[in-house]
């Protein structure tokens, strides 16, 4: 896939996700492109090399990669959320596939953060309402 087609596919895919605030071409050469899809200060970096057909997607949170997928060296594989050193073989992953997986992970992570916040507070019983006579 050439650079123009890759940029077009990513641009179209992000339209379906309102949690992606903006798309930026971070760097571009004749055969390579790096795009950043910003959520806020965190972002998804996508990369494509039209000469080697190498593609990667990485979610960067707080300056660290926490989730990703690519077809570099060993074929398509996932770097699971929170365990990016691991390589899980997978079928080829499109930008649409990655954004769907990313949304699932964000929802799981948000639920866990909310649960931890609730559980970190002492549980209290509600006071019984006074009986009306």
N, C-alpha and C positions, 0 to 999 in steps of 0.2 A: 504494500500500500504506500502511495506517495504521501509526502508531508501534507499537501493541501487536503487530501481525502481524510487523513487522520484528524487534522484540525477541524474539518467540517463535521466528522462523526462525533467528536467530543463536544463541539458547540451545540449540536442538535440534542445530544444525550442530556446535557445539563439543564436544558429547558424544562424537563420533567421533574426537577428537584428544587423546591423553593428554599431548601437549606443551603444551597450553593449560591452565595451572594454575588460572585463575579468570577469570570474566567480571564486569565492573563497569560499572554505568551511570554514566558520567562526568558527563553533563549531559543535561538533558531539559527541553523546553518542550512546548507543546501540539502543535506541528507538527514539531519536530526532536528527534533523539536522537543522542547520541554514546556509543558503547560501547567499552570497552577489554577486549581479550582478552590477558591477561598470560601470557607465556612464562616470564619471570623479571623482571628489570628492564626488559626490552624488551617491546613489546606491539604488537598490531594494533589500530588505531583504526578503528572503523566509524562511519559517519554516514549518517543518512537524514532527508530532508525530505519529509514526506507531502504537502505542498502542491505542490511542484515535481517530485516523484518523483526528486530528486537523491540519489544514493547514492555513497559512496566507501569504499574500504578502503585503509589504509596501514599498512605494517609500519615501526615506529619502533625503530631500533636505536641505542643510545648517544645518544638525543635527536635523531637525524636520520632522516628518511624515506629508506628504501633500496629500497622496492618498493611499488607501489600500483596501484590501478585505480579508475576512476570514470566517471560519465556526465555530468560537468559541462561546460557550454559546447559541446563538439564531439562529443558522443555518447560511447558506451562506448569506452574506450581503456585500455591498460596503460602504466604507468611501469615499465620493466624494472628488474630487480634490479641495483643498482649504477649505473644510468643513469636516474635518475628525471626528469631534465629532458626526456627523450625521450617522445613520445606515439606509441604503436603502436595503431592502430585495432583494435577487437575486437568480437565478438558480445557481447550483454549478459552480464554476469558476476554470478552469484549468490554468496552467502557460501560455499556449498559449493564452487563453482568456485574462488574465491579461496583458500580454505584448502588445496585440493588443490595449486594452483600454489605456494602458500607452502611447503607441505611439501616439494615437489620442490626449490625453491630452497634451503631450509634443508639438505636432504640434500646438494645439490651444494656448498653453501658449507662444510659440515662436512667433506666429503671433501677440498676444496681446502685447508682449514686444516690437516687432518691431513697431507696430502701436503707442504705447505710446511714443516711442523714436521719431518717426516722428512728432507726434502731440505736443511734448514738444518743438519743435523748431518753431520759428515764420514762418508763411507761407509767402513766397515772390513771387512776380510775376517775371517772366522772363522778362528781358529787351528786347524790340523789336529790332530785327536785323536791321541794317541800310539798307535802300533801295539802291540798285545798279542802277545807271543810264546808 
